[in-house]
Amino acid sequence: VQLQASGGGLVQPGGSLRLSCALSGFNLDYYAIAWFRQAPGKEREGVSCINRNDGDTAYSDSVKGRFTISRDNVKNTVYLQMNSLKPEDAAVYYCAAPDPMYYCPDSGQFDVADFGSWGQGTLVTVSS
């Protein structure tokens, strides 16, 4: 099971980026996928999650309305479209996969401990 995150970079406040998480070794049809982020000196926090069957999504309060998670099961890839970026969004972003039975909580509170497979992270810098 491998996850490969990409798409990070430097963007000005108010700008947009799209992150990609390419999965290999398992079928995206059977897994929810989440995005987390970790800023220097801070704990890793859940950002967004998309379910395996119905494609329902969940977001943390800090990104709701600005970020959109989506999936392409043919390409076995999950995306995170980030709009209206703020300096506080700067972090290393990780995609992660949980057990197959996991269901993204509507609360937007995602526990790192529920996710056993992680990508290597991609750096997002928001600065003028």
TORPAKOL-954907 format. One record per atom (N, C-alpha, C): residue number from 0; residue in three letters; atom name; x, y, z. Coordinates in steps of 0.02 Angstrom, whole numbers, plus 50000, padded with zeros to 5 digits. Layout:
N
<site nr="NUM" rest="ala" atom="CA" east="X" north="Y" up="Z"/>
...
This chain:
128
<site nr="0" rest="val" atom="N" east="50043" north="49940" up="50000"/>
<site nr="0" rest="val" atom="CA" east="50000" north="50000" up="50000"/>
<site nr="0" rest="val" atom="C" east="50044" north="50062" up="50000"/>
<site nr="1" rest="gln" atom="N" east="50037" north="50103" up="49949"/>
<site nr="1" rest="gln" atom="CA" east="50077" north="50163" up="49944"/>
<site nr="1" rest="gln" atom="C" east="50033" north="50222" up="49925"/>
<site nr="2" rest="leu" atom="N" east="50048" north="50280" up="49955"/>
<site nr="2" rest="leu" atom="CA" east="50015" north="50342" up="49938"/>
<site nr="2" rest="leu" atom="C" east="50068" north="50393" up="49921"/>
<site nr="3" rest="gln" atom="N" east="50058" north="50428" up="49866"/>
<site nr="3" rest="gln" atom="CA" east="50106" north="50477" up="49842"/>
<site nr="3" rest="gln" atom="C" east="50072" north="50544" up="49836"/>
<site nr="4" rest="ala" atom="N" east="50089" north="50590" up="49881"/>
<site nr="4" rest="ala" atom="CA" east="50060" north="50657" up="49879"/>
<site nr="4" rest="ala" atom="C" east="50103" north="50704" up="49837"/>
<site nr="5" rest="ser" atom="N" east="50071" north="50748" up="49800"/>
<site nr="5" rest="ser" atom="CA" east="50107" north="50797" up="49759"/>
<site nr="5" rest="ser" atom="C" east="50064" north="50859" up="49750"/>
<site nr="6" rest="gly" atom="N" east="50094" north="50911" up="49721"/>
<site nr="6" rest="gly" atom="CA" east="50057" north="50971" up="49704"/>
<site nr="6" rest="gly" atom="C" east="50070" north="51030" up="49749"/>
<site nr="7" rest="gly" atom="N" east="50110" north="51021" up="49801"/>
<site nr="7" rest="gly" atom="CA" east="50125" north="51077" up="49845"/>
<site nr="7" rest="gly" atom="C" east="50169" north="51129" up="49810"/>
<site nr="8" rest="gly" atom="N" east="50176" north="51186" up="49843"/>
<site nr="8" rest="gly" atom="CA" east="50217" north="51239" up="49815"/>
<site nr="8" rest="gly" atom="C" east="50207" north="51304" up="49852"/>
<site nr="9" rest="leu" atom="N" east="50233" north="51357" up="49822"/>
<site nr="9" rest="leu" atom="CA" east="50226" north="51424" up="49851"/>
<site nr="9" rest="leu" atom="C" east="50169" north="51460" up="49817"/>
<site nr="10" rest="val" atom="N" east="50125" north="51489" up="49857"/>
<site nr="10" rest="val" atom="CA" east="50068" north="51526" up="49831"/>
<site nr="10" rest="val" atom="C" east="50057" north="51588" up="49874"/>
<site nr="11" rest="gln" atom="N" east="50032" north="51640" up="49843"/>
<site nr="11" rest="gln" atom="CA" east="50017" north="51701" up="49881"/>
<site nr="11" rest="gln" atom="C" east="49951" north="51693" up="49919"/>
<site nr="12" rest="pro" atom="N" east="49943" north="51730" up="49972"/>
<site nr="12" rest="pro" atom="CA" east="49878" north="51729" up="50007"/>
<site nr="12" rest="pro" atom="C" east="49821" north="51745" up="49959"/>
<site nr="13" rest="gly" atom="N" east="49768" north="51706" up="49965"/>
<site nr="13" rest="gly" atom="CA" east="49712" north="51714" up="49920"/>
<site nr="13" rest="gly" atom="C" east="49716" north="51669" up="49859"/>
<site nr="14" rest="gly" atom="N" east="49773" north="51638" up="49849"/>
<site nr="14" rest="gly" atom="CA" east="49783" north="51596" up="49790"/>
<site nr="14" rest="gly" atom="C" east="49756" north="51525" up="49800"/>
<site nr="15" rest="ser" atom="N" east="49769" north="51483" up="49750"/>
<site nr="15" rest="ser" atom="CA" east="49743" north="51415" up="49749"/>
<site nr="15" rest="ser" atom="C" east="49797" north="51365" up="49732"/>
<site nr="16" rest="leu" atom="N" east="49788" north="51305" up="49756"/>
<site nr="16" rest="leu" atom="CA" east="49830" north="51247" up="49739"/>
<site nr="16" rest="leu" atom="C" east="49786" north="51186" up="49737"/>
<site nr="17" rest="arg" atom="N" east="49806" north="51137" up="49697"/>
<site nr="17" rest="arg" atom="CA" east="49773" north="51072" up="49698"/>
<site nr="17" rest="arg" atom="C" east="49824" north="51018" up="49714"/>
<site nr="18" rest="leu" atom="N" east="49811" north="50984" up="49768"/>
<site nr="18" rest="leu" atom="CA" east="49854" north="50928" up="49787"/>
<site nr="18" rest="leu" atom="C" east="49825" north="50863" up="49759"/>
<site nr="19" rest="ser" atom="N" east="49870" north="50817" up="49745"/>
<site nr="19" rest="ser" atom="CA" east="49849" north="50751" up="49721"/>
<site nr="19" rest="ser" atom="C" east="49879" north="50697" up="49766"/>
<site nr="20" rest="cys" atom="N" east="49842" north="50644" up="49773"/>
<site nr="20" rest="cys" atom="CA" east="49865" north="50585" up="49811"/>
<site nr="20" rest="cys" atom="C" east="49853" north="50524" up="49768"/>
<site nr="21" rest="ala" atom="N" east="49906" north="50498" up="49739"/>
<site nr="21" rest="ala" atom="CA" east="49902" north="50439" up="49697"/>
<site nr="21" rest="ala" atom="C" east="49913" north="50376" up="49739"/>
<site nr="22" rest="leu" atom="N" east="49868" north="50329" up="49732"/>
<site nr="22" rest="leu" atom="CA" east="49871" north="50268" up="49772"/>
<site nr="22" rest="leu" atom="C" east="49892" north="50209" up="49729"/>
<site nr="23" rest="ser" atom="N" east="49931" north="50165" up="49758"/>
<site nr="23" rest="ser" atom="CA" east="49951" north="50104" up="49724"/>
<site nr="23" rest="ser" atom="C" east="49951" north="50047" up="49774"/>
<site nr="24" rest="gly" atom="N" east="49937" north="49989" up="49749"/>
<site nr="24" rest="gly" atom="CA" east="49937" north="49930" up="49792"/>
<site nr="24" rest="gly" atom="C" east="49870" north="49916" up="49824"/>
<site nr="25" rest="phe" atom="N" east="49821" north="49960" up="49815"/>
<site nr="25" rest="phe" atom="CA" east="49755" north="49945" up="49840"/>
<site nr="25" rest="phe" atom="C" east="49704" north="49985" up="49799"/>
<site nr="26" rest="asn" atom="N" east="49642" north="49961" up="49802"/>
<site nr="26" rest="asn" atom="CA" east="49589" north="49989" up="49760"/>
<site nr="26" rest="asn" atom="C" east="49553" north="50045" up="49799"/>
<site nr="27" rest="leu" atom="N" east="49553" north="50103" up="49770"/>
<site nr="27" rest="leu" atom="CA" east="49522" north="50161" up="49802"/>
<site nr="27" rest="leu" atom="C" east="49448" north="50150" up="49815"/>
<site nr="28" rest="asp" atom="N" east="49417" north="50105" up="49778"/>
<site nr="28" rest="asp" atom="CA" east="49346" north="50091" up="49788"/>
<site nr="28" rest="asp" atom="C" east="49330" north="50070" up="49859"/>
<site nr="29" rest="tyr" atom="N" east="49379" north="50042" up="49894"/>
<site nr="29" rest="tyr" atom="CA" east="49366" north="50011" up="49959"/>
<site nr="29" rest="tyr" atom="C" east="49392" north="50051" up="50018"/>
<site nr="30" rest="tyr" atom="N" east="49417" north="50111" up="50005"/>
<site nr="30" rest="tyr" atom="CA" east="49447" north="50148" up="50060"/>
<site nr="30" rest="tyr" atom="C" east="49424" north="50220" up="50061"/>
<site nr="31" rest="ala" atom="N" east="49410" north="50245" up="50121"/>
<site nr="31" rest="ala" atom="CA" east="49406" north="50317" up="50131"/>
<site nr="31" rest="ala" atom="C" east="49478" north="50343" up="50130"/>
<site nr="32" rest="ile" atom="N" east="49486" north="50406" up="50110"/>
<site nr="32" rest="ile" atom="CA" east="49551" north="50438" up="50110"/>
<site nr="32" rest="ile" atom="C" east="49545" north="50506" up="50143"/>
<site nr="33" rest="ala" atom="N" east="49595" north="50524" up="50181"/>
<site nr="33" rest="ala" atom="CA" east="49595" north="50589" up="50215"/>
<site nr="33" rest="ala" atom="C" east="49659" north="50627" up="50200"/>
<site nr="34" rest="trp" atom="N" east="49652" north="50692" up="50206"/>
<site nr="34" rest="trp" atom="CA" east="49710" north="50737" up="50203"/>
<site nr="34" rest="trp" atom="C" east="49721" north="50765" up="50274"/>
<site nr="35" rest="phe" atom="N" east="49784" north="50765" up="50294"/>
<site nr="35" rest="phe" atom="CA" east="49805" north="50796" up="50356"/>
<site nr="35" rest="phe" atom="C" east="49858" north="50848" up="50340"/>
<site nr="36" rest="arg" atom="N" east="49872" north="50891" up="50388"/>
<site nr="36" rest="arg" atom="CA" east="49927" north="50938" up="50380"/>
<site nr="36" rest="arg" atom="C" east="49963" north="50948" up="50446"/>
<site nr="37" rest="gln" atom="N" east="50026" north="50967" up="50440"/>
<site nr="37" rest="gln" atom="CA" east="50065" north="50979" up="50500"/>
<site nr="37" rest="gln" atom="C" east="50111" north="51039" up="50488"/>
<site nr="38" rest="ala" atom="N" east="50100" north="51091" up="50528"/>
<site nr="38" rest="ala" atom="CA" east="50142" north="51150" up="50525"/>
<site nr="38" rest="ala" atom="C" east="50199" north="51143" up="50576"/>
<site nr="39" rest="pro" atom="N" east="50254" north="51179" up="50565"/>
<site nr="39" rest="pro" atom="CA" east="50310" north="51173" up="50612"/>
<site nr="39" rest="pro" atom="C" east="50289" north="51187" up="50684"/>
<site nr="40" rest="gly" atom="N" east="50308" north="51142" up="50729"/>
<site nr="40" rest="gly" atom="CA" east="50293" north="51151" up="50799"/>
<site nr="40" rest="gly" atom="C" east="50221" north="51135" up="50819"/>
<site nr="41" rest="lys" atom="N" east="50182" north="51110" up="50772"/>
<site nr="41" rest="lys" atom="CA" east="50112" north="51095" up="50788"/>
<site nr="41" rest="lys" atom="C" east="50097" north="51021" up="50775"/>
<site nr="42" rest="glu" atom="N" east="50043" north="50998" up="50805"/>
<site nr="42" rest="glu" atom="CA" east="50022" north="50929" up="50795"/>
<site nr="42" rest="glu" atom="C" east="49991" north="50921" up="50725"/>
<site nr="43" rest="arg" atom="N" east="49993" north="50860" up="50702"/>
<site nr="43" rest="arg" atom="CA" east="49961" north="50844" up="50638"/>
<site nr="43" rest="arg" atom="C" east="49886" north="50849" up="50647"/>
<site nr="44" rest="glu" atom="N" east="49853" north="50883" up="50601"/>
<site nr="44" rest="glu" atom="CA" east="49780" north="50891" up="50607"/>
<site nr="44" rest="glu" atom="C" east="49745" north="50868" up="50543"/>
<site nr="45" rest="gly" atom="N" east="49686" north="50841" up="50553"/>
<site nr="45" rest="gly" atom="CA" east="49646" north="50820" up="50495"/>
<site nr="45" rest="gly" atom="C" east="49616" north="50880" up="50460"/>
<site nr="46" rest="val" atom="N" east="49615" north="50876" up="50394"/>
<site nr="46" rest="val" atom="CA" east="49589" north="50931" up="50353"/>
<site nr="46" rest="val" atom="C" east="49525" north="50911" up="50318"/>
<site nr="47" rest="ser" atom="N" east="49526" north="50853" up="50286"/>
<site nr="47" rest="ser" atom="CA" east="49468" north="50832" up="50248"/>
<site nr="47" rest="ser" atom="C" east="49470" north="50757" up="50237"/>
<site nr="48" rest="cys" atom="N" east="49411" north="50729" up="50224"/>
<site nr="48" rest="cys" atom="CA" east="49404" north="50656" up="50217"/>
<site nr="48" rest="cys" atom="C" east="49349" north="50642" up="50167"/>
<site nr="49" rest="ile" atom="N" east="49358" north="50590" up="50127"/>
<site nr="49" rest="ile" atom="CA" east="49307" north="50570" up="50079"/>
<site nr="49" rest="ile" atom="C" east="49295" north="50496" up="50086"/>
<site nr="50" rest="asn" atom="N" east="49231" north="50476" up="50087"/>
<site nr="50" rest="asn" atom="CA" east="49212" north="50407" up="50099"/>
<site nr="50" rest="asn" atom="C" east="49219" north="50364" up="50037"/>
<site nr="51" rest="arg" atom="N" east="49219" north="50298" up="50048"/>
<site nr="51" rest="arg" atom="CA" east="49233" north="50252" up="49994"/>
<site nr="51" rest="arg" atom="C" east="49173" north="50239" up="49950"/>
<site nr="52" rest="asn" atom="N" east="49114" north="50232" up="49978"/>
<site nr="52" rest="asn" atom="CA" east="49056" north="50211" up="49940"/>
<site nr="52" rest="asn" atom="C" east="49016" north="50270" up="49912"/>
<site nr="53" rest="asp" atom="N" east="48991" north="50310" up="49958"/>
<site nr="53" rest="asp" atom="CA" east="48947" north="50364" up="49937"/>
<site nr="53" rest="asp" atom="C" east="48984" north="50427" up="49919"/>
<site nr="54" rest="gly" atom="N" east="49049" north="50429" up="49933"/>
<site nr="54" rest="gly" atom="CA" east="49088" north="50488" up="49917"/>
<site nr="54" rest="gly" atom="C" east="49072" north="50547" up="49960"/>
<site nr="55" rest="asp" atom="N" east="49037" north="50535" up="50016"/>
<site nr="55" rest="asp" atom="CA" east="49024" north="50590" up="50063"/>
<site nr="55" rest="asp" atom="C" east="49090" north="50619" up="50088"/>
<site nr="56" rest="thr" atom="N" east="49088" north="50683" up="50101"/>
<site nr="56" rest="thr" atom="CA" east="49149" north="50718" up="50121"/>
<site nr="56" rest="thr" atom="C" east="49140" north="50752" up="50189"/>
<site nr="57" rest="ala" atom="N" east="49196" north="50765" up="50220"/>
<site nr="57" rest="ala" atom="CA" east="49196" north="50800" up="50284"/>
<site nr="57" rest="ala" atom="C" east="49257" north="50846" up="50287"/>
<site nr="58" rest="tyr" atom="N" east="49249" north="50901" up="50321"/>
<site nr="58" rest="tyr" atom="CA" east="49302" north="50951" up="50325"/>
<site nr="58" rest="tyr" atom="C" east="49310" north="50977" up="50396"/>
<site nr="59" rest="ser" atom="N" east="49371" north="50996" up="50412"/>
<site nr="59" rest="ser" atom="CA" east="49381" north="51031" up="50475"/>
<site nr="59" rest="ser" atom="C" east="49352" north="51101" up="50469"/>
<site nr="60" rest="asp" atom="N" east="49336" north="51131" up="50524"/>
<site nr="60" rest="asp" atom="CA" east="49306" north="51198" up="50523"/>
<site nr="60" rest="asp" atom="C" east="49353" north="51249" up="50492"/>
<site nr="61" rest="ser" atom="N" east="49418" north="51238" up="50499"/>
<site nr="61" rest="ser" atom="CA" east="49466" north="51287" up="50476"/>
<site nr="61" rest="ser" atom="C" east="49470" north="51292" up="50399"/>
<site nr="62" rest="val" atom="N" east="49446" north="51241" up="50364"/>
<site nr="62" rest="val" atom="CA" east="49451" north="51242" up="50291"/>
<site nr="62" rest="val" atom="C" east="49384" north="51238" up="50256"/>
<site nr="63" rest="lys" atom="N" east="49331" north="51227" up="50294"/>
<site nr="63" rest="lys" atom="CA" east="49264" north="51219" up="50265"/>
<site nr="63" rest="lys" atom="C" east="49246" north="51280" up="50223"/>
<site nr="64" rest="gly" atom="N" east="49222" north="51266" up="50163"/>
<site nr="64" rest="gly" atom="CA" east="49203" north="51320" up="50118"/>
<site nr="64" rest="gly" atom="C" east="49259" north="51344" up="50073"/>
<site nr="65" rest="arg" atom="N" east="49321" north="51324" up="50088"/>
<site nr="65" rest="arg" atom="CA" east="49379" north="51345" up="50048"/>
<site nr="65" rest="arg" atom="C" east="49412" north="51285" up="50013"/>
<site nr="66" rest="phe" atom="N" east="49411" north="51227" up="50045"/>
<site nr="66" rest="phe" atom="CA" east="49443" north="51168" up="50018"/>
<site nr="66" rest="phe" atom="C" east="49389" north="51119" up="49993"/>
<site nr="67" rest="thr" atom="N" east="49407" north="51082" up="49941"/>
<site nr="67" rest="thr" atom="CA" east="49362" north="51031" up="49914"/>
<site nr="67" rest="thr" atom="C" east="49401" north="50967" up="49901"/>
<site nr="68" rest="ile" atom="N" east="49378" north="50912" up="49930"/>
<site nr="68" rest="ile" atom="CA" east="49409" north="50847" up="49919"/>
<site nr="68" rest="ile" atom="C" east="49369" north="50810" up="49867"/>
<site nr="69" rest="ser" atom="N" east="49403" north="50773" up="49824"/>
<site nr="69" rest="ser" atom="CA" east="49368" north="50734" up="49772"/>
<site nr="69" rest="ser" atom="C" east="49410" north="50672" up="49757"/>
<site nr="70" rest="arg" atom="N" east="49380" north="50626" up="49721"/>
<site nr="70" rest="arg" atom="CA" east="49415" north="50564" up="49705"/>
<site nr="70" rest="arg" atom="C" east="49400" north="50544" up="49634"/>
<site nr="71" rest="asp" atom="N" east="49448" north="50511" up="49603"/>
<site nr="71" rest="asp" atom="CA" east="49441" north="50482" up="49536"/>
<site nr="71" rest="asp" atom="C" east="49460" north="50409" up="49544"/>
<site nr="72" rest="asn" atom="N" east="49410" north="50366" up="49548"/>
<site nr="72" rest="asn" atom="CA" east="49423" north="50295" up="49560"/>
<site nr="72" rest="asn" atom="C" east="49456" north="50261" up="49500"/>
<site nr="73" rest="val" atom="N" east="49447" north="50289" up="49441"/>
<site nr="73" rest="val" atom="CA" east="49480" north="50260" up="49382"/>
<site nr="73" rest="val" atom="C" east="49555" north="50273" up="49386"/>
<site nr="74" rest="lys" atom="N" east="49573" north="50334" up="49404"/>
<site nr="74" rest="lys" atom="CA" east="49644" north="50351" up="49411"/>
<site nr="74" rest="lys" atom="C" east="49673" north="50332" up="49479"/>
<site nr="75" rest="asn" atom="N" east="49630" north="50308" up="49524"/>
<site nr="75" rest="asn" atom="CA" east="49652" north="50289" up="49592"/>
<site nr="75" rest="asn" atom="C" east="49687" north="50348" up="49626"/>
<site nr="76" rest="thr" atom="N" east="49655" north="50406" up="49620"/>
<site nr="76" rest="thr" atom="CA" east="49686" north="50468" up="49645"/>
<site nr="76" rest="thr" atom="C" east="49634" north="50509" up="49682"/>
<site nr="77" rest="val" atom="N" east="49656" north="50540" up="49736"/>
<site nr="77" rest="val" atom="CA" east="49615" north="50586" up="49775"/>
<site nr="77" rest="val" atom="C" east="49646" north="50655" up="49769"/>
<site nr="78" rest="tyr" atom="N" east="49603" north="50706" up="49764"/>
<site nr="78" rest="tyr" atom="CA" east="49626" north="50774" up="49756"/>
<site nr="78" rest="tyr" atom="C" east="49603" north="50818" up="49814"/>
<site nr="79" rest="leu" atom="N" east="49640" north="50870" up="49826"/>
<site nr="79" rest="leu" atom="CA" east="49620" north="50921" up="49874"/>
<site nr="79" rest="leu" atom="C" east="49629" north="50989" up="49840"/>
<site nr="80" rest="gln" atom="N" east="49573" north="51019" up="49820"/>
<site nr="80" rest="gln" atom="CA" east="49574" north="51085" up="49791"/>
<site nr="80" rest="gln" atom="C" east="49572" north="51136" up="49847"/>
<site nr="81" rest="met" atom="N" east="49622" north="51179" up="49850"/>
<site nr="81" rest="met" atom="CA" east="49628" north="51228" up="49904"/>
<site nr="81" rest="met" atom="C" east="49622" north="51298" up="49875"/>
<site nr="82" rest="asn" atom="N" east="49571" north="51333" up="49894"/>
<site nr="82" rest="asn" atom="CA" east="49559" north="51401" up="49870"/>
<site nr="82" rest="asn" atom="C" east="49564" north="51450" up="49928"/>
<site nr="83" rest="ser" atom="N" east="49571" north="51513" up="49912"/>
<site nr="83" rest="ser" atom="CA" east="49574" north="51567" up="49962"/>
<site nr="83" rest="ser" atom="C" east="49623" north="51550" up="50017"/>
<site nr="84" rest="leu" atom="N" east="49682" north="51530" up="49997"/>
<site nr="84" rest="leu" atom="CA" east="49732" north="51508" up="50045"/>
<site nr="84" rest="leu" atom="C" east="49754" north="51564" up="50090"/>
<site nr="85" rest="lys" atom="N" east="49767" north="51547" up="50153"/>
<site nr="85" rest="lys" atom="CA" east="49788" north="51593" up="50204"/>
<site nr="85" rest="lys" atom="C" east="49858" north="51573" up="50228"/>
<site nr="86" rest="pro" atom="N" east="49895" north="51620" up="50257"/>
<site nr="86" rest="pro" atom="CA" east="49960" north="51601" up="50284"/>
<site nr="86" rest="pro" atom="C" east="49956" north="51544" up="50335"/>
<site nr="87" rest="glu" atom="N" east="49902" north="51540" up="50372"/>
<site nr="87" rest="glu" atom="CA" east="49895" north="51487" up="50421"/>
<site nr="87" rest="glu" atom="C" east="49882" north="51418" up="50390"/>
<site nr="88" rest="asp" atom="N" east="49871" north="51416" up="50325"/>
<site nr="88" rest="asp" atom="CA" east="49863" north="51352" up="50290"/>
<site nr="88" rest="asp" atom="C" east="49931" north="51321" up="50273"/>
<site nr="89" rest="ala" atom="N" east="49985" north="51359" up="50281"/>
<site nr="89" rest="ala" atom="CA" east="50051" north="51333" up="50264"/>
<site nr="89" rest="ala" atom="C" east="50069" north="51274" up="50309"/>
<site nr="90" rest="ala" atom="N" east="50090" north="51220" up="50278"/>
<site nr="90" rest="ala" atom="CA" east="50105" north="51159" up="50315"/>
<site nr="90" rest="ala" atom="C" east="50129" north="51106" up="50266"/>
<site nr="91" rest="val" atom="N" east="50152" north="51050" up="50293"/>
<site nr="91" rest="val" atom="CA" east="50162" north="50991" up="50252"/>
<site nr="91" rest="val" atom="C" east="50095" north="50953" up="50252"/>
<site nr="92" rest="tyr" atom="N" east="50071" north="50938" up="50193"/>
<site nr="92" rest="tyr" atom="CA" east="50007" north="50904" up="50185"/>
<site nr="92" rest="tyr" atom="C" east="50020" north="50830" up="50170"/>
<site nr="93" rest="tyr" atom="N" east="49983" north="50787" up="50205"/>
<site nr="93" rest="tyr" atom="CA" east="49988" north="50715" up="50197"/>
<site nr="93" rest="tyr" atom="C" east="49921" north="50686" up="50178"/>
<site nr="94" rest="cys" atom="N" east="49922" north="50635" up="50135"/>
<site nr="94" rest="cys" atom="CA" east="49862" north="50596" up="50126"/>
<site nr="94" rest="cys" atom="C" east="49872" north="50530" up="50163"/>
<site nr="95" rest="ala" atom="N" east="49816" north="50501" up="50184"/>
<site nr="95" rest="ala" atom="CA" east="49819" north="50442" up="50225"/>
<site nr="95" rest="ala" atom="C" east="49759" north="50397" up="50214"/>
<site nr="96" rest="ala" atom="N" east="49770" north="50333" up="50224"/>
<site nr="96" rest="ala" atom="CA" east="49716" north="50284" up="50216"/>
<site nr="96" rest="ala" atom="C" east="49706" north="50247" up="50282"/>
<site nr="97" rest="pro" atom="N" east="49642" north="50237" up="50301"/>
<site nr="97" rest="pro" atom="CA" east="49625" north="50201" up="50362"/>
<site nr="97" rest="pro" atom="C" east="49609" north="50128" up="50346"/>
<site nr="98" rest="asp" atom="N" east="49582" north="50093" up="50395"/>
<site nr="98" rest="asp" atom="CA" east="49555" north="50026" up="50382"/>
<site nr="98" rest="asp" atom="C" east="49497" north="50031" up="50333"/>
<site nr="99" rest="pro" atom="N" east="49483" north="49977" up="50296"/>
<site nr="99" rest="pro" atom="CA" east="49429" north="49980" up="50246"/>
<site nr="99" rest="pro" atom="C" east="49361" north="49997" up="50274"/>
<site nr="100" rest="met" atom="N" east="49348" north="49983" up="50338"/>
<site nr="100" rest="met" atom="CA" east="49282" north="49994" up="50366"/>
<site nr="100" rest="met" atom="C" east="49273" north="50065" up="50394"/>
<site nr="101" rest="tyr" atom="N" east="49323" north="50106" up="50390"/>
<site nr="101" rest="tyr" atom="CA" east="49320" north="50173" up="50418"/>
<site nr="101" rest="tyr" atom="C" east="49271" north="50216" up="50380"/>
<site nr="102" rest="tyr" atom="N" east="49235" north="50257" up="50418"/>
<site nr="102" rest="tyr" atom="CA" east="49188" north="50305" up="50388"/>
<site nr="102" rest="tyr" atom="C" east="49205" north="50374" up="50415"/>
<site nr="103" rest="cys" atom="N" east="49213" north="50422" up="50369"/>
<site nr="103" rest="cys" atom="CA" east="49233" north="50490" up="50389"/>
<site nr="103" rest="cys" atom="C" east="49180" north="50521" up="50434"/>
<site nr="104" rest="pro" atom="N" east="49199" north="50545" up="50491"/>
<site nr="104" rest="pro" atom="CA" east="49150" north="50575" up="50536"/>
<site nr="104" rest="pro" atom="C" east="49126" north="50643" up="50511"/>
<site nr="105" rest="asp" atom="N" east="49062" north="50656" up="50517"/>
<site nr="105" rest="asp" atom="CA" east="49033" north="50719" up="50495"/>
<site nr="105" rest="asp" atom="C" east="49062" north="50778" up="50534"/>
<site nr="106" rest="ser" atom="N" east="49087" north="50765" up="50593"/>
<site nr="106" rest="ser" atom="CA" east="49113" north="50818" up="50636"/>
<site nr="106" rest="ser" atom="C" east="49175" north="50851" up="50606"/>
<site nr="107" rest="gly" atom="N" east="49209" north="50816" up="50560"/>
<site nr="107" rest="gly" atom="CA" east="49271" north="50844" up="50533"/>
<site nr="107" rest="gly" atom="C" east="49330" north="50834" up="50580"/>
<site nr="108" rest="gln" atom="N" east="49321" north="50794" up="50632"/>
<site nr="108" rest="gln" atom="CA" east="49375" north="50778" up="50679"/>
<site nr="108" rest="gln" atom="C" east="49403" north="50710" up="50660"/>
<site nr="109" rest="phe" atom="N" east="49463" north="50709" up="50631"/>
<site nr="109" rest="phe" atom="CA" east="49493" north="50647" up="50608"/>
<site nr="109" rest="phe" atom="C" east="49552" north="50630" up="50653"/>
<site nr="110" rest="asp" atom="N" east="49552" north="50569" up="50677"/>
<site nr="110" rest="asp" atom="CA" east="49603" north="50547" up="50724"/>
<site nr="110" rest="asp" atom="C" east="49661" north="50516" up="50686"/>
<site nr="111" rest="val" atom="N" east="49720" north="50542" up="50696"/>
<site nr="111" rest="val" atom="CA" east="49780" north="50515" up="50664"/>
<site nr="111" rest="val" atom="C" east="49786" north="50440" up="50676"/>
<site nr="112" rest="ala" atom="N" east="49767" north="50418" up="50735"/>
<site nr="112" rest="ala" atom="CA" east="49774" north="50348" up="50754"/>
<site nr="112" rest="ala" atom="C" east="49732" north="50300" up="50712"/>
<site nr="113" rest="asp" atom="N" east="49681" north="50326" up="50678"/>
<site nr="113" rest="asp" atom="CA" east="49638" north="50284" up="50636"/>
<site nr="113" rest="asp" atom="C" east="49668" north="50270" up="50568"/>
<site nr="114" rest="phe" atom="N" east="49724" north="50302" up="50552"/>
<site nr="114" rest="phe" atom="CA" east="49752" north="50298" up="50485"/>
<site nr="114" rest="phe" atom="C" east="49820" north="50264" up="50488"/>
<site nr="115" rest="gly" atom="N" east="49824" north="50206" up="50455"/>
<site nr="115" rest="gly" atom="CA" east="49885" north="50166" up="50459"/>
<site nr="115" rest="gly" atom="C" east="49933" north="50173" up="50401"/>
<site nr="116" rest="ser" atom="N" east="49909" north="50202" up="50345"/>
<site nr="116" rest="ser" atom="CA" east="49951" north="50209" up="50286"/>
<site nr="116" rest="ser" atom="C" east="49956" north="50282" up="50268"/>
<site nr="117" rest="trp" atom="N" east="50018" north="50306" up="50258"/>
<site nr="117" rest="trp" atom="CA" east="50029" north="50377" up="50247"/>
<site nr="117" rest="trp" atom="C" east="50074" north="50389" up="50186"/>
<site nr="118" rest="gly" atom="N" east="50060" north="50443" up="50151"/>
<site nr="118" rest="gly" atom="CA" east="50106" north="50466" up="50099"/>
<site nr="118" rest="gly" atom="C" east="50162" north="50505" up="50130"/>
<site nr="119" rest="gln" atom="N" east="50208" north="50529" up="50088"/>
<site nr="119" rest="gln" atom="CA" east="50268" north="50561" up="50113"/>
<site nr="119" rest="gln" atom="C" east="50260" north="50635" up="50128"/>
<site nr="120" rest="gly" atom="N" east="50206" north="50666" up="50107"/>
<site nr="120" rest="gly" atom="CA" east="50194" north="50736" up="50120"/>
<site nr="120" rest="gly" atom="C" east="50216" north="50781" up="50064"/>
<site nr="121" rest="thr" atom="N" east="50181" north="50836" up="50056"/>
<site nr="121" rest="thr" atom="CA" east="50199" north="50887" up="50007"/>
<site nr="121" rest="thr" atom="C" east="50191" north="50955" up="50041"/>
<site nr="122" rest="leu" atom="N" east="50241" north="50998" up="50030"/>
<site nr="122" rest="leu" atom="CA" east="50245" north="51062" up="50067"/>
<site nr="122" rest="leu" atom="C" east="50205" north="51116" up="50032"/>
<site nr="123" rest="val" atom="N" east="50163" north="51149" up="50071"/>
<site nr="123" rest="val" atom="CA" east="50125" north="51207" up="50047"/>
<site nr="123" rest="val" atom="C" east="50148" north="51268" up="50085"/>
<site nr="124" rest="thr" atom="N" east="50171" north="51318" up="50049"/>
<site nr="124" rest="thr" atom="CA" east="50193" north="51381" up="50078"/>
<site nr="124" rest="thr" atom="C" east="50148" north="51437" up="50054"/>
<site nr="125" rest="val" atom="N" east="50121" north="51475" up="50100"/>
<site nr="125" rest="val" atom="CA" east="50077" north="51531" up="50082"/>
<site nr="125" rest="val" atom="C" east="50109" north="51595" up="50106"/>
<site nr="126" rest="ser" atom="N" east="50133" north="51634" up="50059"/>
<site nr="126" rest="ser" atom="CA" east="50171" north="51694" up="50078"/>
<site nr="126" rest="ser" atom="C" east="50171" north="51743" up="50020"/>
<site nr="127" rest="ser" atom="N" east="50171" north="51807" up="50036"/>
<site nr="127" rest="ser" atom="CA" east="50177" north="51858" up="49985"/>
<site nr="127" rest="ser" atom="C" east="50250" north="51878" up="49975"/>
